[in-house]
């Protein structure tokens, strides 16, 4: 930690007190008076460390994985984020484009799936990414889906509106 934020109040009390007044009872009384300031100082340092951690992590996948692994799986770091798999699109062409798309019958057993506009709109609202959590972490005492969601909500981009948590 930086030397700007390194203050030992007990040493400071002792060094500022005049030599004639440095008796055990007087130093104990001054330390009692300084103890609320020490408590505030410790709260300030903890808040500063949390803010520095927050500033060093962002919404990139590797950074969100690091945050989740720091919180839930610091030793083995098995939590990872993956994209959802989209089905391959089938394009239909005009006859003039000379790029035919074979459409099979049910008897040929090679289906080509065509989607309606409503199905495409529903696919756009589907999960954008998936958080993969091992089963043993999902059943550990400190784990909760709400805590994972809170961490993801803190770091994710607003455009990444939906996601899911999957155990493996």
Secondary structure, DSSP 8 states (H G I E B T S, - for coil): --GGG---HHHHHHHHS-GGG--HHHHHHHHHHHHHHHHHHHHHHHHHHHHHHHHH--SSHHHHHHHHHHHH-TTT---EEEE-----------GGGT-------GGGT-------HHHHHHHHTS-SEEEEE-HHHHTSTT--HHHHHHHHHHHS-TT---EEEEE-
